[in-house]
Amino acid sequence: MGSTGAATGGRRSFWGWGLEGAGLDPAEQDALAALVSSGLGVDDVEPVPPPTVDELDLPGPRVRPPASLRPICTDEPYERAAHTYGKSFRDVLRGLARDFRRPPDLVALPRDAADVAALLDWCGAEGIAAVPYGGGSSVVGGVEAGACDSGRGAVSVDLRRLDRVVEVDTSSRAARIEGGVYGPSLEDQLRPHGLTMRHFPQSFEFSTLGGWLATRSGGHYATLRTHIDDFVESMTVVTPRGTVETRRLPGSGAGPSPDRLFLGSEGILGVITEAWMRVQDRPRHRASAVARFATFDAGAAGARAVVQAGLHPSNCRLLDATEALITGTSDGSAHLLLLAFESADHPLDPWIRRAVECARDHGGTVDDGGIRTSSEPGDAPTEAADDTHRGGAAGAWRKAFLRAPYMRDALIGMGLISETFETAITWDRFEGLHAAVTTAVTDALKDAGAGPGIVTCRFTHVYPDGPAPYFTVIAAGAREPAARLAQWDAVKAAASDTLMAHGATITHHHAVGRDHRRWYDRQRPDLFADALRAAKRELDPAGILNPGVLIDP
Amino acid sequence: MGSTGAATGGRRSFWGWGLEGAGLDPAEQDALAALVSSGLGVDDVEPVPPPTVDELDLPGPRVRPPASLRPICTDEPYERAAHTYGKSFRDVLRGLARDFRRPPDLVALPRDAADVAALLDWCGAEGIAAVPYGGGSSVVGGVEAGACDSGRGAVSVDLRRLDRVVEVDTSSRAARIEGGVYGPSLEDQLRPHGLTMRHFPQSFEFSTLGGWLATRSGGHYATLRTHIDDFVESMTVVTPRGTVETRRLPGSGAGPSPDRLFLGSEGILGVITEAWMRVQDRPRHRASAVARFATFDAGAAGARAVVQAGLHPSNCRLLDATEALITGTSDGSAHLLLLAFESADHPLDPWIRRAVECARDHGGTVDDGGIRTSSEPGDAPTEAADDTHRGGAAGAWRKAFLRAPYMRDALIGMGLISETFETAITWDRFEGLHAAVTTAVTDALKDAGAGPGIVTCRFTHVYPDGPAPYFTVIAAGAREPAARLAQWDAVKAAASDTLMAHGATITHHHAVGRDHRRWYDRQRPDLFADALRAAKRELDPAGILNPGVLIDP
C-alpha cells in the first residue's frame, strides 16, 4: 500500500490530544498532581504511562482494497490506532487503557475528489462503512469507525492530503479551499494575500475545514458570525451517487439552501472535498477590556446588554469565578467578562467604550486604565498586534484555553474525570438552566460515587436572544477505566436530560455524532428525521457513510 | 360557507397591487402619461379601465368541501378572482385583460393550525392541490393555483386569519407570531412592547410573515441580516403528514438545521403557521448620508468598501443615475449611494463618518453638511424620528419605492412593459454581469419589437463578498396583452440566461415559484433536487402542496 507520510512537525498522538511529546512536561505534571491532590483530595495521582503502538493487540484488517485503491490505503498499526477514536474523555480514557479492540480496517488517504469517489464506489459495492475523518478532534464519537461496524468492514477516510488553498478572490474576499486543510496551514496559505479566515475553534491546530463544515463548528467570533456556516459561499461534496457542487454566491433566495443540508451533516451524506469560503482582511485595530462581576447572573446581564446593543464584539466571553481561577485568569474573587473588538478598517474606541458602559450598567467594574486599544499602521499587520491584548486576564485565559486539551489528557491519566459539554438557550431560560445543570451534575457525581469535583460555566458565544453556555466538569473518579467511564456516562446523561428538559440544545458546536444521539433524537422533529433519512437514501443508497451518526441506517 | 370578512381599511384589489382605489389618482395618472409619451415616444397611453368582478366569467368550482370544512371555505367570485394570481407583470397584465380562466376552485381561510391540518387531510384524500397563500404578493407565479391544476381541483389556502403576535419575550427580544399576519399588523402588535421586527420588503403592507419565511424574503437591512432567515428562532409547519415544530434556540449545531429546510420551501413541504422570531428594540439613533458618484462602477467600489469595512449599515443602496432620475431622487446627473445607520443603543457618528470616508476613497462626493445624525432621548422613540432622514434624496427614493407597485400597474394599464428582476453575484464578476444584462435586455427588447425602453440597476442588499443587483425594465410594448406578454417572456429569458451564464443566482429574494423554474433547475445541483424530492415525498406523500413550484410533483 501507499506511503502515508508523517504529519508536519512531529507525529500526532494516536491516543490523545496533539502531537506526541507535546503534552505536559514533568514539572507541569508535578504541579498539576499537587493541585489535584490538594484541591480534590485525590491520593493516587500516579499517571498512567502513555500507550505505545507496540503494546496494542489490534485485530487484523478484514478487508483488502482493490489494486486501484492500494496507493491511497494503509493498514499500518499506527494509522489504524490513530483513527480508532476521536478526542473525548471516553476516547482518551479508552486509549490510555490500551482498548483498541475496534480500529478501522483501513485508513484511506485520498489525494483528490476523484480518489474519494473511487473509494466510495468500492465501499458501496462491498457494503463497507466509510467514515470521513478530518483532524479527528470529535468529542462526540463522530469519527469512531468501529462503532458503526456491521461486520463488513470499516474504512476511515482521512482527507489530510486535500490541504490546499486553491484560489483566492481578493476582490470578493473569498477563497476556494480543499476540505482536508488544517487550521494553521489554512492561515499560512491565506497570509501572503493579507487575508485570514479567523476561524479558531479550540481544536484549531488539529482540525480541518471539512470537519468544521460537517460539524457546524463554532469559531473565533463570539457574536454575529459564530458558526462556520456563516462563512460558506459554496461547497463541493462527493456522495456515493456523485458530486454535488453548489453555486458560489454571496447570498441567494433560490429555494432551501443546498449548503445548509450539508452543513452539520457529519459525514452521513457525503465527503466535503472543497468549499468557497468568505475570508477577512487581517485585523489592524484592536480594543479590549475585562469587566468583573460579583455574580454570574450579573455578568450574564452585562453580556446580554453588550450583545443586544448591536456592537458585534469579536470576544464577549463570560467566565465564572471558578473557571477564572483554575485557568489562572484571576484569583477567583469575581466573574469575568472578556470583551474585545477587532477591525481591519477602523479604530474601535467608540465600540469598546460603549461595551464597557453596558457592562458597568449591570454592576461590572472596569478600571479606567482597563480599556486597551491599539492600531497598527501600514498594510501588513503582524501577529504581534495581538500581543497587546494578551496581557493580563485575557492573555492568561487564552493560554489556558489552548493548553486545555493537553491538561485534560493529563488529568485523565491521573485517574480523574475531566470533560466538557455545551449548549445554547434563550436568555429567558438561562438562569434556570444554569442552576439546574449545576445541581444535576453535582448530584450525579455523588450518586455515581465520584467526586469531589468542580462544575464551571462560561459563555463561548452570545446572541441577542441567548448565550451558548459551556460547562467543564473535573472530579475524582474511579481509578479503573471502565468504572470511571460508567461514572461519566451517568453524569453526562443527567446533564443532557437537564438540557432537554429546559429547552436547550444538545449541542451548540460540538456536533451530535454517536454520543449525543439519544438526546438529539428527542430534540429533532420526527418528520424532519424522516426527511433527512429520505435525503440520505437518495445520496447514499447503500447506507455506507458514517452509519449511526445523526440517524439510523 | 363561512363569512370571510373584509380586509381592514378597504378591500384588496383582485387584479393589481394594494387596496381598491388606492392606485394613481387622475392627476398622477395624467402626469405619468405625459412622461411616458414624451420619454418613451408612446402615442396611445389611454389606460385600460380596471376590471370589475361582475365582468369576469369564472368557471364554476369543481369541488365542494365536506361539511366540516365549509365554515372555512368560500367560493365567492371576488375571493376566487383575488386568489388567481400573484402580482407580477404577467399577473397584472392578465388581470387587466380579464383573463381569469383558471381561478382556484375554493379559497380556504383556516382559523388555526388544526384547520390547516384538516384541510390538508381532505386535499390529500381527494388529490386536490393546496396552494398556501400569504399576502399574494408573489412575482414569480408562486401562488397561482390554476397553474398546478391536475384536473382534480385546487384550493388557495389563505392564512390571513392567523394574524396574532401570540407571545413576547422581552428579555430575549423574541416573539411567537402566527404565519398569516401582515407587516403593518405585526408592527402594530409589537409596538406596545417597544419592539419591532423591522422586516420591510417592498411588499410589506401586503405580505405576511409566513410568506416571507416560505420565500426567504429580503428585508430592511441592506447588510448583515438581509434575509428573513436570519431572524428565525423556530418554526411550526403543518405538513400533510403532521406538524413539525422545531426547537426554539438562539443558535445550534445539532445536525443540519430543520428550519433551513422549510425556509425557501415555497409551500411545497408544508404550511408555516407560526414562528418564534428575533425582534429588535425600536431604534432611537440614526445617521445617514448620500454619496454621489460619476460612474456606477465607482459607486459599486464605494459600496464594497463600506460593506467590507464591517460597519454594518442598515442602508447601503446604490442607485444608478437613471433610476435616481425616474424615482425623483436626483436630476440623473450622478449615481447615488444611500447610506444609513440606526441603533436603539448608541449614537452613530463614528459609523457614518467612516462610511462616508469609504465612499470618498472611491470618488464619492458628500457635502460637509450632508451627514445627518439624530438621537431621540427617552425610552419611547416615535416614528417621527425617521423623518429627519427622509428629507432629500433618501426620502424621495423611499417614497418612490413604496409607491412603485401602484405606478407599475398604471404603466401596464397604459400598454407598457414594466417589470423587475434581481440577483446576487460575487464582486469579482459584478461588472461583467452588469454590462451583459443591460445589453441582453436591450437587445431582447429590440428583437421582440418592443421599446424604446430603459433598463436601470440598483443594489438592494450588499455583502462583503458581493452585491444583490436589482434591475428595472420599462419599455413600450405591444398594446395587445398576449403579444406584450410574449415580448416580456423573451426579455426575461434573455436576462435569466445571462444571469446563469455569469454565475449569478436566478433570485436573491423574489423566490423561484413557477416562473423561475427553468433556470432554477440549472442552478440547483441535481442531487440536491433528488434529496429535496425525497424529503417532499416523506412530508407530502400525495404531492398536493403547491405542485410545480421548485420541483416537479
Interface residues (C-beta under 8 A of the other chain):
Chain A: D169 S171 S172 R173 A174 T215 R216 S217 G218 L224 T226 H227 E233 T239 R241 G242 T243 V244 E245 T246 R247 R248 L249 P250 G251 S252 G253 A254 G255 P256 S257 P258 R260 L261 F262 L263 G264 S265 E266 L269 R278 D281 R304 Q308 A309 G310 L311 H312 S343 A344 D345 H346 P350 R354 C358 A424 I425 T426 W427 D428 H461 Y463 P464 D465 G466 P467 A468 G503 A504 T505 I506 T507 H508 H509 H510 A511 V512 H516 Y520 Q523 R524 P525 L527 F528 D530 A531 L532 R533 A534 A535 R537 E538 L539 L550
Chain B: D169 S171 S172 R173 A174 T215 R216 S217 G218 L224 T226 H227 E233 T239 R241 G242 T243 V244 E245 T246 R247 R248 L249 P250 G251 S252 G253 A254 G255 P256 S257 P258 R260 L261 F262 L263 G264 S265 E266 L269 R278 D281 R304 Q308 A309 G310 L311 H312 S343 A344 D345 H346 P350 R354 C358 A424 I425 T426 W427 D428 H461 Y463 P464 D465 G466 P467 A468 G503 A504 T505 I506 T507 H508 H509 H510 A511 V512 H516 Y520 Q523 R524 P525 L527 F528 D530 A531 L532 R533 A534 A535 R537 E538 L539 L550
